[in-house]
C-alpha cells in the first residue's frame, strides 16, 4: 500500500534517528576516550593532512562571504584555478556549513562535518536497507552502523572530502534497484549527479562499481530486465553529462598542468599477501595509510558471517551467488593485480592512502549481509552456528600460521577480541534458537553488541592514525590565529588597492595563504599548477617530484622581490636586506620589503629565451634577473667555513661530502662553524643533503646571532638564512641536527648575495614595474613604454587566462611555460587579464541540457509506467 514520505518518516522516526545518531555517538565517544576532542586538554583533532584540508574549507568560507571568487583564488600559492580545487576538496553538500563557524575554529567545523557525514552515511544506508530487505526494524539500524563505521571510513576519516561518497553510494544502488523495479529513475539520476559533482574522484570508483552492479542485477533476469537497459544508460549518461559543469574543468585543468597517467611496471601489488582478506577482517587491525598498506575491508564480524551465509543458503539462486561472487572476485583481483588496481584509481597511482576503492568491498559485504539475514531462519541455526565456528577457527589458524615477520601490526588483542565477539554472536543466535529472547529482545542485544564491536574497531583505527600520523593539536591551529590574522589584515588595510604577496616564516601549515587570506608561495594540494611550481623549483623554491608541495623556504632575496613578497611574518627577529619592521603583535612581527616588485614587469621580448638550468637554481636566478633587468651582473659567491666546536657529533669528510654522526643515540648532533662575511652581503648556510631519501623527517635548528629557527630538511631544502651584514663581520653559528643517526651533506659552505648588485637590479626593475590590481577573477593595469615590450607577470599560466589591450583581445603566452605574459605595443595602454576555467562554458551548457532532457524523460517515463 502506498504511503506518503511524511507518513513513512513518522512511522520510522526512531529508527531514522538511531541510524544517524548511533554512528555519530560511537565516533564521538572514541574521540573522547582517546583525548582527541575539541576543548580537551589533550585535544588533537587531525593529522597534518587534515589540517591542510581545513585551510581549503576556510578558503571556501571566504568565498561564501564574497572575499574570494569561485573560479580563481590568489591565496593558493601564486594563484590557482579554484573551481578545480573545489571539485576535489570542497564539493560536498555539507561544506557550506563551515560558514557558521569563525575561521579560527575551523578544526571544530571539520570535527562537526566528520561526524555529520558519518551519521549521514548511516542514514542513507538505513534508507536503502529499509527498502531492500525484509528484516526486523532494529536490523536495519545494525547494518547501517556497520556500514557507517567500516574500517575504511574511520581509517581515512582525516580525508574529509572522501566521506561524501559513503553517503551517496547506498542511494545510487537503491536507485538502480528502483529502476529495475520499473520505478522512477529520479533517485538514481540525482544521486549520480550529486556524487559526481561533489567528488569526481571517488565518483569515478562508485560509477565503475555501480555499473558492474547493474550488469550483475541485469544478468540475474536478462529477459525480464531487457527494458531497463535504456533507462539505466540514459539516466547514467545524462547524470554524467550534467556533472560536466564540474568534471570537465577539473579534468582539463589536470591535463593541462602536467598530470600524467601511471605506467604498469609489475603485475602484483607491492605489500599484499594471501592472508590479507582474513587478517583485515579482524577487529581493530590497522597497518598504515602510508605506503606498504593493504586494503581496509573490515565491515563487521556479523555482516561478514551473514554475507558468507548468503552464499551457502540453499534458498538463494545459484546464478545470484555466481554474479555477486564475480563482483567480489573483481575487487579482490584488483587488490592484488597492479593493472586492475590502477584502473580503479583512474590510471593514476595514489600518493599514499592506497586501495581507495576498498570501501566498495565493505559495502558489498554489508549489502549481502542484509540478503543473507533475510534467509536466516531459526531452523537454520545449526548451519549459521557452524559458520561462526569456522570463522573463529579460520582467524585463529591464520594468525597462528602466519609467515614469520609478516603481519606484525596485528596485535594479540585484535585476535582475542575477534574470537570473543564471534563467540558472543554464537551465543546470542543459540539463545534465540532456544527462544530465550523474543525477536525484539534478540535484535536489541545484537544492536548493543554491534555498538561495542564497532566502537572497539573505531578505537583501533583512530589509535592507528594517532600512531601513524600523529593528530595535530587543535591549539596549534587556533592559538596563533588571532595574531597572524591581525597582521595580515593590517597589511591589507595599508595596501587597499595594491596586489602583493606575504609569507610567514613560522607557518602553521603549508596552506596558510588559504587560511588567512593572503597570496604567498607555499601550498600543499593534489590540485596544483605543476608548470609554475616546477619553474619555481628551478629557481630555488622546493617543489620536488610531482609538485604536491611548494614551499617558500630555500629562497633568496632575489626571489622575494621577483615574486612580489612584500611582507614577512616571523616570531624571531629578522635580518634581511631591505626588510624593515612595520607592525607587531605579542608573538609575531611583520617586516616590509622595500624591493618587492609588482605583479607585472615590462621587459625585452628576447627575455623569453633566458637559459634556466634545471639543477642550478643560483644560475637560474642570476640569468632571470639579468634578462628581466637587461643587466649582466654576478650576484652570488661562496665562502668557506671552519668548524670550531661539536657536541654529540663526529664529523668526517670524504671528498666533496661531509658526514655528521651522533655519538649518543636520540640526541641532537651540534656543529658550530665560523665564517667571515664581507660587507654588503646577505648570507645563507648551504646544506645540500647527499641523499634526500635517507633524511625522513630529520630537522636542523639553526642558532645565529641570538635567534633560532627549526626546519625539516627535506622540506626546506638547501639554504638557511644567516642574516645581512653591512660591514665585514666574523660570526659563529650552530646547526643542530636531529632525526637520524647520521646525515651526509655536500661540504657545507656559506652562500653570499651581493646586495649592491642586487639593489642595482631592483632599481632598474622598479622602473619597469606594472601595477596590476587583482580582482576576484581578473587583473587590470596600465602600461606606458616607448617601444614594444613583453609584459611578464608572476601569475601562473593556465589556458583559462584571456587578455585585452584597450578592449581588443590579444594572445596570452606562457613565459618559461610558467607565467602569464603578453606582448604590449609602444605607447600607453589599458591591460585587462580575465580568467575563466577551461571547459566551464561547455560544461555549463551540458549541465542545463542534460538536466532538462532528464526531467523531460522522467516525466514521460512516469506517465508510461503510471507512476505518481
C-alpha positions in Angstrom: 0.0 0.0 0.0 1.3 3.4 -0.9 2.2 5.8 2.0 3.5 9.3 1.7 7.0 10.3 2.7 5.6 12.2 5.7 3.9 9.0 6.9 7.0 6.9 6.3 9.2 9.3 8.3 6.6 9.5 11.1 6.4 5.7 11.3 10.1 5.2 11.3 11.3 8.3 13.1 13.1 6.4 15.9 15.0 4.2 13.6 15.9 7.0 11.2 17.3 8.9 14.2 19.1 5.8 15.5 20.8 5.1 12.2 22.2 8.6 12.2 22.9 9.2 15.8 24.5 5.9 16.9 27.4 6.0 14.5 28.0 9.7 15.4 27.8 8.9 19.1 30.2 5.9 18.8 32.7 8.0 16.8 32.5 10.9 19.3 32.9 8.7 22.3 36.1 7.2 20.8 37.4 10.7 20.1 36.7 11.5 23.8 38.3 8.3 25.2 41.5 9.0 23.1 41.6 12.6 24.1 41.1 13.8 20.6 38.1 16.1 21.1 37.9 19.9 20.8 38.2 21.5 24.2 40.1 18.6 25.8 43.5 19.4 27.4 44.9 16.6 25.1 42.9 17.8 22.2 44.3 16.6 18.9 41.9 16.9 16.1 43.6 15.9 12.9 46.8 14.8 11.1 48.8 17.3 9.2 47.0 16.4 6.0 43.6 17.0 7.7 44.9 20.4 8.9 45.7 21.3 5.3 42.2 20.4 4.2 40.8 22.7 6.9 42.5 25.5 5.2 40.7 24.7 2.0 37.4 24.8 3.9 38.3 28.1 5.4 39.0 29.4 1.9 35.6 28.2 0.9 34.1 30.2 3.8 35.9 33.3 2.4 34.4 32.7 -0.9 30.9 32.4 0.6 31.4 35.7 2.3 32.3 37.3 -1.0 36.0 37.8 -0.2 37.1 35.4 -2.9 35.9 34.4 -6.4 34.6 31.0 -7.2 36.7 30.5 -10.3 40.1 31.7 -9.2 42.0 32.2 -5.9 45.0 34.3 -5.4 45.6 32.7 -2.0 46.7 29.2 -3.2 50.4 29.7 -3.7 50.8 32.3 -6.5 47.3 31.8 -7.8 45.2 28.8 -8.8 42.1 27.5 -10.6 39.7 27.5 -7.6 36.9 25.7 -9.4 39.2 22.7 -10.0 40.3 22.8 -6.4 36.7 22.9 -5.2 35.8 19.9 -7.4 38.3 17.7 -5.4 38.3 19.1 -1.9 35.1 21.2 -1.3 32.4 19.8 -3.4 30.3 18.2 -0.7 26.8 19.4 0.0 27.7 19.7 3.7 30.7 22.0 3.0 28.7 25.3 3.2 28.1 24.6 6.9 31.6 25.9 7.6 30.3 29.4 7.1 28.6 29.1 10.5 32.0 28.7 12.2 34.5 31.5 12.8 37.6 30.9 10.8 39.7 30.5 13.9 37.6 27.5 14.9 37.8 25.6 11.6 39.1 22.5 13.4 35.8 22.4 15.2 33.9 22.8 11.9 35.8 19.8 10.5 35.2 17.7 13.6 31.5 18.5 13.2 31.5 17.8 9.5 33.2 14.5 10.0 30.6 13.3 12.5 27.8 14.7 10.3 29.0 12.8 7.2 29.4 9.6 9.1 25.9 9.9 10.5 24.5 10.7 7.1 26.2 7.6 5.6 24.4 5.5 8.3 21.1 7.2 7.5 21.3 6.7 3.7 22.2 3.0 4.2 19.3 2.6 6.6 17.0 4.1 3.8 18.5 1.7 1.3 18.2 -1.3 3.7 14.7 -0.5 4.7 13.5 -0.6 1.1 15.6 -3.6 0.1 15.4 -6.2 2.9 12.7 -7.8 4.9 14.1 -7.7 8.4 13.2 -6.6 12.0 13.3 -2.8 12.3 16.4 -2.8 14.5 18.3 -5.0 12.0 18.3 -2.1 9.5 20.0 0.1 12.2 22.5 -2.6 12.9 23.5 -2.8 9.2 23.6 1.0 9.0 26.1 1.2 11.9 28.4 -1.4 10.4 28.4 0.4 7.1 28.9 3.9 8.5 31.8 2.9 10.7 33.5 0.3 8.5 37.3 0.4 8.8 37.8 2.3 5.6 35.7 5.2 6.9 37.4 5.5 10.2 41.0 4.8 9.0 40.5 7.5 6.3 38.4 9.9 8.4 41.0 12.6 8.2 40.3 12.8 4.4 37.0 14.5 4.9 36.3 15.1 1.3 36.1 11.3 0.6 33.4 10.8 3.2 30.6 12.1 0.9 31.0 9.1 -1.3 29.8 6.8 1.5 26.6 9.0 1.7 25.7 8.7 -2.0 26.7 5.0 -2.6 23.7 3.4 -0.9 21.3 5.8 -2.7 22.9 5.0 -6.1 22.5 1.3 -5.5 18.9 1.8 -4.2 18.3 4.0 -7.3 19.4 1.1 -9.6 17.1 -1.3 -7.7 14.2 1.1 -8.2 14.9 1.4 -11.9 15.0 -2.4 -12.2 11.6 -2.4 -10.5 10.2 -0.1 -13.1 10.1 2.9 -10.7 11.2 6.5 -11.4 14.9 7.0 -12.3 14.9 10.3 -10.4 16.6 8.9 -7.3 19.4 7.4 -9.4 19.9 10.5 -11.6 20.2 12.9 -8.7 22.3 10.5 -6.6 24.7 10.1 -9.5 24.7 13.8 -10.2 25.5 14.8 -6.6 28.1 12.1 -6.4 30.0 13.3 -9.5 29.6 17.0 -8.7 30.7 16.7 -5.1 33.6 14.3 -5.7 34.5 13.4 -9.2 37.5 11.3 -7.9 35.5 9.0 -5.7 32.6 9.3 -8.1 34.7 7.5 -10.8 35.1 4.5 -8.5 31.4 4.5 -7.5 30.4 4.7 -11.2 32.5 1.7 -12.1 31.1 -0.3 -9.2 27.5 0.7 -9.8 27.9 -0.2 -13.5 29.2 -3.6 -12.6 26.3 -4.0 -10.0 23.7 -3.1 -12.7 25.2 -5.7 -15.1 25.1 -8.3 -12.3 21.5 -7.5 -11.5 20.5 -7.4 -15.2 22.1 -10.8 -15.8 20.0 -12.3 -13.0 16.9 -12.0 -15.2 18.0 -10.6 -18.6 14.7 -11.2 -20.4 12.7 -9.5 -17.7 15.2 -6.6 -17.3 15.7 -6.0 -21.0 13.6 -2.9 -20.9 15.7 -1.5 -18.1 18.8 -1.1 -20.3 17.8 2.1 -22.0 16.5 3.8 -18.8 19.7 2.9 -16.9 22.2 4.0 -19.5 20.2 7.1 -20.4 19.9 8.1 -16.7 23.6 7.4 -16.0 24.6 9.2 -19.2 22.5 12.3 -18.6 23.8 12.5 -15.0 27.3 12.2 -16.2 26.7 14.9 -18.8 25.1 17.2 -16.3 28.1 16.8 -13.9 30.4 18.1 -16.6 29.9 21.5 -15.2 32.4 20.4 -12.5 34.2 17.4 -14.0 35.2 18.9 -17.4 37.1 22.0 -16.0 38.8 19.7 -13.4 39.9 17.1 -16.0 41.1 19.8 -18.4 43.0 21.5 -15.7 44.7 18.3 -14.5 45.6 17.5 -18.1 46.9 21.0 -18.9 49.0 21.1 -15.7 51.2 18.1 -16.4 49.3 15.3 -14.7 50.3 12.0 -16.4 48.9 8.5 -16.2 50.9 5.9 -14.3 52.6 3.1 -16.2 52.3 -0.5 -15.2 55.7 -1.8 -14.3 54.8 -5.0 -12.5 51.9 -7.4 -12.1 51.4 -7.8 -8.4 50.7 -5.0 -5.9 53.6 -4.4 -3.6 52.6 -5.3 0.0 49.7 -7.7 -0.5 49.8 -11.4 0.6 47.5 -14.4 0.6 46.2 -13.9 4.1 45.2 -10.2 3.8 41.5 -10.7 3.4 41.4 -12.8 6.7 43.7 -10.5 8.7 42.0 -7.3 7.6 38.5 -8.7 8.6 39.6 -8.9 12.3 38.6 -6.2 14.8 40.8 -3.1 15.2 43.5 -4.1 12.7 45.3 -1.0 11.4 48.6 -1.3 9.5 49.2 2.1 7.9 47.7 4.6 5.4 51.1 5.4 4.1 52.9 3.2 1.6 53.0 -0.5 2.1 49.5 -0.9 3.4 46.9 -3.5 2.4 43.2 -2.7 1.9 40.9 -1.7 4.8 37.9 -4.1 4.2 36.5 -4.7 7.7 32.8 -4.1 7.8 31.9 -6.1 11.0 32.1 -9.7 12.0 28.3 -10.2 11.9 28.0 -8.8 8.3 30.9 -11.0 7.3 29.2 -14.1 8.7 25.8 -13.1 7.2 27.4 -12.4 3.8 29.0 -15.8 3.8 25.7 -17.3 4.8 24.1 -15.8 1.8 26.5 -17.9 -0.4 25.7 -21.1 1.4 22.0 -20.6 1.7 20.0 -23.1 -0.4 17.2 -20.5 -0.9 19.4 -18.2 -2.9 19.5 -18.9 -6.6 22.9 -20.1 -7.8 23.1 -17.5 -10.5 22.7 -14.7 -8.0 25.6 -16.2 -6.0 27.8 -16.5 -9.0 27.2 -12.9 -10.1 27.7 -11.4 -6.7 30.7 -13.6 -6.2 32.0 -12.2 -9.5 31.8 -8.7 -8.1 33.9 -9.8 -5.1 36.3 -11.6 -7.4 36.9 -8.4 -9.4 37.5 -6.4 -6.3 39.8 -9.0 -4.8 41.7 -9.4 -8.0 42.1 -5.6 -8.1 43.8 -5.7 -4.6 46.5 -8.0 -6.0 46.9 -7.0 -9.6 48.5 -3.7 -10.5 46.7 -3.1 -13.8 43.2 -3.5 -12.2 44.3 -1.6 -9.1 45.4 1.3 -11.2 42.3 1.2 -13.3 40.1 1.9 -10.2 42.3 4.9 -9.5 41.8 6.3 -12.9 45.2 5.0 -14.0 46.9 7.4 -11.6 48.9 5.8 -8.8 47.7 7.2 -5.4 50.1 9.1 -3.2 49.8 7.1 0.0 46.2 6.1 1.2 46.3 3.1 -1.1 43.4 0.9 -2.4 41.0 3.9 -2.3 38.2 1.8 -3.7 38.3 -0.8 -0.9 35.1 0.7 0.7 33.2 -0.9 -2.2 34.2 -4.3 -0.9 32.9 -3.4 2.6 29.6 -2.1 1.1 29.1 -5.3 -0.8 29.7 -7.3 2.4 27.1 -5.3 4.3 24.6 -5.4 1.4 24.8 -9.1 1.0 24.6 -9.4 4.8 21.1 -7.9 4.5 20.1 -10.5 1.9 21.7 -13.3 4.0 19.9 -12.2 7.1 16.6 -12.4 5.2 17.3 -16.1 4.5 18.4 -16.9 8.1 15.6 -18.6 10.0 15.6 -20.3 13.4 15.7 -23.7 11.7 19.0 -22.7 10.0 20.7 -22.1 13.4 22.9 -25.1 13.1 24.3 -24.1 9.7 24.9 -20.5 10.9 26.5 -21.7 14.1 28.8 -23.9 12.2 29.7 -20.9 10.0 30.6 -18.8 13.1 32.8 -21.6 14.4 34.5 -22.0 11.1 35.3 -18.2 11.1 36.7 -18.5 14.6 38.9 -21.3 13.5 40.0 -19.5 10.4 41.0 -16.3 12.2 42.9 -18.3 14.9 44.6 -20.5 12.4 45.6 -17.7 10.1 47.1 -15.8 12.9 48.9 -18.8 14.3 50.3 -19.9 11.0 51.2 -16.5 9.5 54.6 -16.4 8.0 57.4 -15.2 10.3 57.9 -11.5 10.1 54.6 -10.7 8.4 51.5 -9.0 9.7 53.5 -7.7 12.7 50.9 -4.9 13.1 48.3 -7.4 14.2 48.0 -7.4 18.0 47.0 -10.4 20.1 44.2 -8.2 21.5 42.7 -8.0 18.0 42.6 -11.8 17.6 41.1 -12.2 21.1 38.5 -9.5 20.5 37.6 -11.1 17.2 37.1 -14.5 18.8 35.2 -13.2 21.7 32.7 -11.2 19.6 32.2 -14.2 17.3 31.6 -16.4 20.4 29.0 -13.9 21.8 27.2 -13.8 18.4 27.1 -17.6 18.5 25.6 -17.5 22.0 23.0 -14.9 21.0 21.9 -16.9 18.0 21.8 -20.0 20.0 19.7 -18.5 22.7 17.4 -17.1 20.1 17.0 -20.6 18.6 16.0 -21.9 22.1 13.5 -19.0 22.5 15.4 -17.3 25.4 14.6 -14.0 23.7 11.8 -12.5 21.6 12.8 -11.2 18.2 12.8 -7.7 19.5 14.9 -8.5 22.5 17.3 -10.5 20.3 17.8 -7.7 17.8 18.3 -5.2 20.7 21.1 -7.3 22.2 22.6 -7.7 18.7 22.4 -3.9 18.3 24.2 -3.5 21.7 26.9 -5.9 20.7 27.2 -4.2 17.4 27.9 -0.8 19.0 30.5 -2.4 21.3 32.3 -4.2 18.4 32.2 -1.2 16.1 33.4 1.0 19.0 36.4 -1.3 19.6 37.2 -1.3 15.9 36.9 2.5 15.6 39.1 2.9 18.7 41.7 0.8 16.9 41.5 2.8 13.7 41.8 6.2 15.4 44.6 5.0 17.6 46.3 3.7 14.5 46.1 7.2 12.9 47.4 8.7 16.1 50.5 6.5 16.0 50.9 6.6 12.2 50.4 10.3 11.6 50.1 11.9 15.0 47.0 14.1 15.1 47.9 17.8 15.1 47.0 19.7 18.2 43.9 21.8 17.8 45.7 24.6 19.8 48.4 24.7 17.2 45.7 25.9 14.8 43.6 28.1 17.0 46.0 29.9 19.3 48.2 31.7 16.7 45.3 32.5 14.5 44.3 35.9 16.1 47.8 37.4 15.9 48.6 36.2 12.4 45.2 37.3 11.1 45.7 40.7 12.8 49.0 41.3 11.0 47.6 40.0 7.7 44.6 42.3 7.9 46.7 45.3 9.0 49.0 44.9 5.9 45.9 44.5 3.7 44.5 47.8 5.1 47.8 49.5 4.3 47.5 48.4 0.7 43.8 48.6 -0.2 44.3 48.7 -4.0 47.7 47.1 -4.4 48.4 43.4 -5.0 51.3 41.9 -3.0 52.4 38.7 -1.5 53.2 37.7 2.0 54.9 34.7 3.7 55.1 33.5 7.3 58.5 32.3 8.4 56.8 30.4 11.3 53.8 28.9 9.4 51.0 26.9 11.0 50.7 24.8 7.8 51.8 24.9 4.2 48.4 26.3 3.3 48.4 29.4 5.5 47.7 31.6 2.5 44.2 30.0 2.1 43.6 30.1 5.8 44.5 33.7 6.5 43.6 35.2 3.1 46.9 36.2 1.6 48.9 35.4 -1.5 52.2 33.6 -1.0 54.3 30.8 -2.3 53.7 27.8 -0.1 51.0 25.2 -0.7 50.2 21.6 -0.4 47.5 20.3 -2.8 46.6 17.5 -5.1 45.2 20.2 -7.3 48.0 22.4 -8.3 49.7 24.1 -11.3 52.7 21.8 -11.9 54.2 24.1 -14.5 54.6 27.1 -12.3 55.6 25.0 -9.3 58.2 23.2 -11.4 59.6 26.5 -12.6 59.8 27.8 -9.0 61.7 24.6 -8.2 64.3 25.6 -10.8 64.5 29.0 -9.2 65.2 27.6 -5.7 61.8 27.1 -4.1 61.5 23.4 -3.0 58.8 21.6 -5.1 60.2 18.2 -6.0 58.6 15.2 -7.7 55.0 15.7 -8.7 54.9 19.2 -7.1 52.3 18.3 -4.5 54.3 20.6 -2.2 55.7 24.1 -2.9 57.5 25.8 0.0 58.7 29.3 0.5 61.8 28.3 2.4 65.0 27.8 0.4 64.6 31.2 -1.3 66.9 34.2 -1.6 66.3 38.0 -1.6 66.1 37.9 -5.4 63.2 35.5 -5.4 61.5 37.5 -2.6 61.5 40.6 -4.8 60.7 38.9 -8.2 57.7 37.1 -6.7 56.4 40.3 -5.0 56.9 39.1 -1.4 56.3 42.4 0.3 55.9 41.2 3.9 57.4 38.5 6.1 55.8 37.5 9.4 58.1 35.9 12.0 58.4 35.1 15.6 62.2 35.7 15.6 64.0 39.0 14.8 64.6 39.2 11.0 67.8 40.3 9.4 67.2 40.6 5.7 68.5 43.3 3.5 65.7 45.8 2.5 63.2 44.4 5.1 62.2 46.8 7.9 59.8 46.2 10.8 56.4 47.7 10.2 54.0 46.0 12.7 53.9 43.5 15.5 51.7 41.6 18.0 52.8 39.8 21.2 54.5 36.9 19.4 54.7 37.9 15.8 56.4 40.7 13.9 55.8 41.9 10.4 58.6 43.1 8.2 58.2 45.0 4.9 60.3 44.5 1.8 61.1 47.8 0.1 62.2 46.0 -3.1 59.1 43.9 -3.6 58.1 44.2 -7.3 54.6 44.5 -8.6 52.6 41.7 -10.3 53.9 42.7 -13.8 57.1 43.7 -15.4 57.8 45.2 -18.8 60.9 43.7 -20.4 62.6 43.0 -23.7 60.7 40.2 -25.6 64.0 38.4 -26.0 63.9 37.6 -22.3 61.7 34.6 -23.1 64.9 32.8 -24.3 66.6 33.1 -21.0 68.5 29.9 -20.0 67.1 28.3 -16.9 69.2 25.2 -15.9 67.2 22.6 -14.1 69.7 21.7 -11.4 71.4 25.0 -10.7 69.0 27.4 -9.0 71.6 30.1 -8.4 72.4 30.3 -12.1 68.7 30.3 -12.9 68.0 33.2 -10.5 71.0 35.1 -11.9 70.0 34.6 -15.6 66.4 35.5 -14.9 67.2 38.7 -13.0 69.7 39.8 -15.6 67.3 39.0 -18.5 64.5 41.0 -17.0 66.6 43.9 -16.0 68.8 44.0 -19.1 72.0 43.6 -17.0 75.0 41.3 -16.9 76.0 41.0 -13.2 77.1 38.3 -10.8 75.2 38.2 -7.5 76.3 35.0 -5.7 79.6 33.8 -4.3 80.6 31.1 -1.8 82.6 31.5 1.3 84.4 28.6 3.1 83.6 27.9 6.7 85.5 26.3 9.6 84.3 24.0 12.4 85.0 25.4 15.8 83.1 23.1 18.1 81.0 19.9 18.0 78.6 18.3 20.6 77.5 14.7 20.3 78.8 14.7 16.8 81.6 13.1 14.9 82.4 14.9 11.7 84.1 13.1 8.8 85.0 14.4 5.3 85.3 12.3 2.2 86.0 14.4 -0.9 83.0 16.7 -1.5 80.9 15.1 1.2 80.7 15.7 5.0 79.1 13.1 7.3 77.9 14.1 10.8 77.3 11.1 13.0 75.7 11.1 16.5 77.8 9.8 19.4 74.9 9.1 21.7 71.5 8.0 20.3 68.3 10.1 20.2 70.2 13.3 21.0 70.9 16.3 18.7 74.1 16.5 16.8 75.5 20.0 17.1 78.2 21.6 14.9 79.4 25.1 15.3 81.0 26.9 12.3 82.8 30.2 12.0 82.9 32.4 8.9 84.0 35.9 7.9 81.4 37.7 5.8 82.4 40.7 3.7 80.5 44.0 3.7 77.1 44.4 2.0 76.3 40.7 1.9 73.2 38.6 2.7 74.5 35.3 4.0 72.9 31.8 3.7 74.2 28.5 5.1 74.2 25.9 2.2 73.3 22.4 3.4 72.7 20.1 0.4 71.9 16.5 1.6 73.8 13.7 0.0 70.6 11.7 -0.2 67.2 13.3 0.5 65.6 9.8 0.7 67.6 9.0 3.8 66.5 12.1 5.7 62.9 11.1 6.5 61.7 13.8 8.9 65.2 15.0 10.1 65.4 18.5 11.3 68.0 21.2 11.7 67.8 24.0 14.2 70.0 27.0 13.2 71.3 29.2 16.0 72.7 32.5 14.8 73.0 36.0 16.4 70.8 35.1 19.3 68.0 33.7 17.1 66.9 30.2 16.3 64.8 28.6 13.7 63.9 24.9 13.3 63.3 23.4 9.8 62.6 20.0 8.4 65.5 19.5 6.0 63.7 17.6 3.2 61.0 20.3 3.1 63.2 23.4 3.5 65.9 22.4 1.1 69.4 23.8 0.8 69.6 27.4 2.0 69.2 28.7 5.6 69.3 32.5 6.3 72.3 33.7 8.3 71.4 37.4 8.1 72.5 40.6 6.4 75.9 42.3 7.2 76.6 45.9 6.2 80.2 45.7 7.3 82.7 42.9 7.3 81.8 40.6 10.2 83.0 37.3 11.6 80.2 35.2 13.0 79.8 31.9 14.7 76.6 29.8 14.2 75.4 26.4 15.2 73.4 23.8 13.3 71.7 21.2 15.5 70.7 18.1 13.5 68.1 15.6 14.8 66.2 12.6 13.5 68.8 10.3 12.1 71.9 8.6 13.4 74.0 10.3 10.8 73.5 12.8 8.0 75.5 13.2 4.8 75.9 16.6 3.2 77.9 18.2 0.4 80.6 20.1 2.2 78.7 22.9 4.0 79.6 26.5 3.0 78.2 29.9 3.2 76.4 31.4 0.2 76.7 35.2 -0.2 74.4 37.5 -2.1 76.0 40.9 -3.1 73.3 43.4 -2.0 74.9 46.2 -4.0 74.5 44.3 -7.3 71.1 43.1 -6.2 69.9 46.7 -5.4 71.1 48.0 -8.8 68.9 45.3 -10.5 66.0 46.1 -8.3 66.3 49.8 -9.1 66.1 49.0 -12.8 63.1 46.7 -12.4 61.2 49.1 -10.3 61.1 51.5 -13.3 59.8 48.6 -15.4 57.1 47.5 -12.9 53.5 47.4 -13.9 51.0 47.6 -11.0 48.2 45.2 -11.7 45.1 45.4 -9.5 43.9 41.9 -8.8 40.1 41.2 -8.7 38.3 38.0 -8.0 38.9 36.6 -11.4 40.9 39.3 -13.1 43.9 41.7 -13.1 43.9 45.2 -14.6 46.6 47.9 -15.1 48.2 50.4 -17.3 51.4 50.2 -19.3 53.5 53.0 -20.8 56.6 52.4 -22.9 58.3 53.9 -26.0 58.8 50.5 -27.7 57.1 47.1 -27.9 57.7 45.2 -24.7 56.8 41.9 -23.1 54.6 42.1 -20.1 55.8 39.3 -17.8 53.6 38.6 -14.8 54.0 36.2 -11.8 50.5 34.9 -12.4 50.8 31.1 -13.1 49.9 30.4 -16.7 46.7 28.5 -17.4 44.7 28.3 -20.6 41.8 29.9 -18.8 43.6 33.3 -18.9 42.5 35.8 -21.6 43.9 39.3 -22.2 42.7 42.5 -23.8 44.7 45.7 -24.6 42.4 48.7 -24.8 39.5 46.4 -25.1 40.9 44.3 -28.0 41.7 40.7 -27.5 45.4 39.7 -27.6 47.2 36.4 -27.3 48.4 35.2 -23.9 51.7 33.3 -23.9 53.5 31.3 -21.2 56.8 32.7 -20.0 59.1 29.7 -19.4 55.9 27.6 -19.6 55.0 29.0 -16.2 53.8 32.6 -16.1 51.2 34.7 -18.0 52.8 37.0 -20.5 51.6 39.2 -23.3 53.2 41.5 -25.9 52.4 45.1 -25.4 52.9 47.7 -28.2 54.6 51.1 -27.6 52.5 53.8 -26.0 50.1 54.0 -23.1 47.6 51.1 -22.9 45.0 49.7 -20.6 45.6 46.0 -19.9 42.9 43.5 -18.7 43.5 39.9 -17.8 40.4 37.8 -17.2 40.2 34.2 -16.0 37.5 31.6 -16.9 38.3 27.9 -16.2 38.8 26.0 -19.4 35.8 23.8 -20.1 33.4 25.7 -17.9 31.2 27.1 -20.7 30.6 23.7 -22.4 30.3 22.1 -19.0 27.6 24.6 -18.0 25.8 24.1 -21.3 25.9 20.3 -20.8 24.5 20.7 -17.3 21.5 22.7 -18.4 20.9 20.5 -21.5 21.3 17.1 -19.7 19.2 18.2 -16.7 16.4 19.4 -19.0 16.5 16.3 -21.0 16.3 14.1 -17.9 13.4 16.0 -16.4 11.5 15.6 -19.7 12.5 11.9 -19.9 11.5 11.3 -16.3 8.1 12.9 -16.9 7.5 10.7 -19.9 8.7 7.6 -18.1 6.4 8.2 -15.1 3.4 8.7 -17.5 4.3 5.5 -19.3 4.5 3.5 -16.1 1.7 5.3 -14.4 3.9 6.4 -11.5 2.9 9.1 -9.0 
